[in-house]
């Protein structure tokens, strides 16, 4: 049995690693990620209704992978999310803001204080290589309270697999 050689879970170091990944994601996102939609606009507005351009969406999400903070599962979850959103677009005109794009997907807000996302503590519920995580943003403040994430440990590093906006 390999169980005796398994490294025991270390909640303190795992929580610190999880916090570091989330903070690193938001540092990257504030600098780089937020501009990506201008370079990789995956909403095709050439017709009467907005359409999802899956090739451009993959390029957009590929840039997130380069941040070294998100998993392949994150990419799959985002493709599922935007595909679901795009079904509503069939009933929307290109002059409208498409469903799901009326707020910032990763800050889960229309207005935010990015510094708090880069420094707030975390609470992590870790089960093996998966974790349910809460970024402990202040209830009273421009960010309006905690944000939830799902994370997965791949090749020894905690990566974001899902950003859960309420």
JOUR-V47381 format. One record per backbone hydrogen bond with DSSP energy under -0.5 kcal/mol. CO is the residue of the C=O (numbers start at 0). NH is the residue of the N-H. E is the energy in kcal/mol with one decimal. If there is no record, write none. Layout:
co = <CO CO>
nh = <NH NH>
e = <E E>
This chain:
co = <1 1 2 8 9 10 11 12 13 14 15 16 17 18 19 20 21 22 23 24 25 26 27 27 28 31 31 32 32 34 34 35 39 41 41 42 43 47 50 51 52 53 54 55 56 57 58 59 59 60 61 62 63 63 64 68 70 71 72 73 74 75 76 77 78 79 80 81 82 83 83 84 84 85 86 87 88 92 95 97 102 103 103 108 111 112 112 113 114 114 115 115 120 122 123 124 126 128 129 130 130 131 132 133 133 134 134 137 138 140 146 147 148 149 149 150 151 151 153 156 158 159 161 161 162 163>
nh = <4 5 5 10 13 14 15 16 17 18 19 20 21 22 23 24 25 26 27 28 29 30 31 32 33 34 35 35 36 37 38 39 41 43 52 44 50 93 43 53 56 57 58 59 60 61 62 62 63 64 65 66 66 68 67 159 74 75 76 77 78 79 80 81 82 83 84 85 86 86 87 87 88 89 89 90 91 95 97 100 104 107 108 103 113 115 116 117 117 118 118 119 135 133 125 131 129 152 126 132 150 124 148 122 135 136 146 144 140 143 134 163 132 160 161 130 153 158 156 153 151 70 149 163 164 147>
e = <-1.4 -0.7 -0.8 -0.5 -3.0 -2.8 -2.1 -2.3 -2.8 -2.6 -2.3 -2.2 -2.3 -2.8 -2.7 -2.6 -2.3 -2.2 -2.6 -3.1 -2.4 -1.5 -3.6 -1.2 -2.4 -1.3 -0.6 -1.1 -0.5 -1.1 -0.9 -3.2 -1.1 -0.7 -3.1 -0.7 -2.0 -1.4 -3.7 -0.8 -2.4 -2.0 -1.7 -2.7 -2.7 -2.1 -1.3 -0.6 -0.9 -1.7 -1.4 -0.5 -1.4 -0.6 -1.9 -3.0 -1.3 -2.3 -2.8 -2.5 -2.4 -2.3 -2.4 -2.9 -2.2 -2.2 -2.3 -2.3 -0.9 -0.8 -0.7 -1.2 -0.9 -0.7 -0.7 -1.8 -2.3 -1.7 -0.6 -2.3 -0.6 -1.6 -1.1 -3.3 -0.6 -0.8 -0.9 -1.1 -0.5 -0.5 -1.0 -2.5 -2.9 -2.5 -0.7 -2.3 -1.8 -2.8 -3.1 -0.6 -2.7 -3.0 -2.7 -2.1 -0.7 -2.2 -1.6 -1.9 -0.7 -1.0 -3.0 -2.6 -2.7 -3.1 -1.9 -2.3 -0.7 -2.8 -2.1 -2.7 -2.5 -2.5 -2.3 -0.6 -0.8 -0.9>
